[in-house]
Amino acid sequence: MGAHTSRDRGKGAIRKDGGHGEAGQACPRHAQGADEGPLHHLPPPLAEAVARCRARAENEPAPRHFRACRPGGGGRAAFQVSQRSKETIPGPRGGILARHLTAYEADPAGFLDDCRRRYGDVFRFDTGVVVVTDPDLVAEVLARTNRDSVPNANPLQGGRFPTAEQTRRWMDARQLAAPTLRSAALPARLPAVRGALAADLDALDGTWFDPSEVCWAICVRALLPLYLPDESPALVDAVLASFDAARDTAEAAVRVPSWMPSRLRRRVRDADQRVRDTIVPMLGDGAPAGTDTMLGHIRSQPGAVPGDIAMGAMGFTLLGAIGTMGAAWCWILYYLAAHPEVADRVREEATAAPDVSGDPARALPYTWAFAQEVLRARPPAWLLGRDAVTSVTLGDVEVPAGTAIMFSPYLLHHDERWWPDDPQRFAPERWLGAGRPHAPGAYLPFASGPRGCLGSHLGLAVLALTAAHIATRKRLEVPGLDAVTTYFGPSTLTPSGMRARLTPR
Ligand code: HEM
């Protein structure tokens, strides 16, 4: 936390007037140049609220009245909360955390699930923070992103909203990046992705490793063939440094007013600058870059692409992928080890498939279903949110402008109301039927709407190729599986306490 005091945290957390960030940067979450961390790794307001409460609780421990329950496991909270609140949004007076921090920290998803049983599908969590657990309402919020709301503001910006110009430029960068990342363009580059994955997995042979330590580098190297025709250790290092800095920011879960000098911000800024310094010369280089890579695609545009938009497509989309990709990659290993019968089926399918990398969705339907199920059971982005820039109506609840509207893909994915076939069970086959195995909008590992994931098909492909390679070529050992726990981090969901070893089969 460095020099930040508890009083600094949360002050001026959400602006209600639309903010005044500086224009000219591609990604609104990177507004003001290098001051912001990459996408995905920003602490949601809920994490900040927890950090705020934790700071208060250092002097005055919270009463432990709350009995957390497992998601979907029934059971009611045993605590007494005043129901006399005059607030229109259901929830206890003063927010939930003030009295139940320990319970929240012990089981964040169970706690939220208990709250929704108690207060309904839209409830007030903390000052200026509501949680929505109904898929239709979540879909509505997501569909109206960039109009009624923006993705949660960056805490290193003191919670400033992006300007309309910043959002427009980021949307231009997204549009520029989309053709390289979307499914139709993938077959040309997937063999290279598969080669990079195989090389990294082979390099691990015989070593005990913690997946949550190696996954980030493996994912950057696996995605790089989509961006560049050749390897670039300099870019891999720069991206990983930037990712690390952003992850530490997320873990710190503090809002830093934009005027305040901060070591954390300087580290993020320097790391971002290194990414820029590595990419900019590539963009300017006249040599051909292979049109099926992001770099080649950018260079082949008629007319000059503005630097910030090229940088957005080339750098920020890659940075945006790592946290979620890496976390999902860890869970692939976990579930292969936890369900040997599933691993056997993946192996049989991959062994029989003539070519697994052209389009793994077609060539490996069961393995694809396995990857989808892993993302259902453990969605890396377990908690997401939008900041309302105007007042919005959610069902029969009025949410004022400036409110952070949070939703949890994890909760949606484990809610029996939306999943008729026991959502607590790990069952890849649920994805093999003709229809969708869930209510509309209840499967959200990639969010949705104008700010949803650009790399969903690519992400699933990397996961399926990883699973196929391990199942066919490796013997996977994960001792003490029962002791592996789920870390509900401020930005992603990762396995904690997991050790694995791969040996050639
Ligand atoms: C299994 C892997 C992945 C998962 C689970 C995942 C998940 C997500 C989620 C949940 C969001 C929405 C965040 C929000 O609404 O605030 C998102 C956005 C995004 N993702 Fe992914 N992602 C994955 C892989 C990738 C890959 C491979 C790429 C590109 C190489 C990518 C690039 C992006 C970008 C550019 C955004 C857009 C953010 C914006 O417009 O603000 N993701 N992803």
Residues whose N, C-alpha, C, O or C-beta is under 5 A from the ligand:
A	BS01	HEM	L39 P151 T317 L318 G320 A321 T324 M325 A328 P380 A381 L384 G385 L444 P445 F446 A447 P450 R451 G452 C453 L454 G455 L458 G459 L460
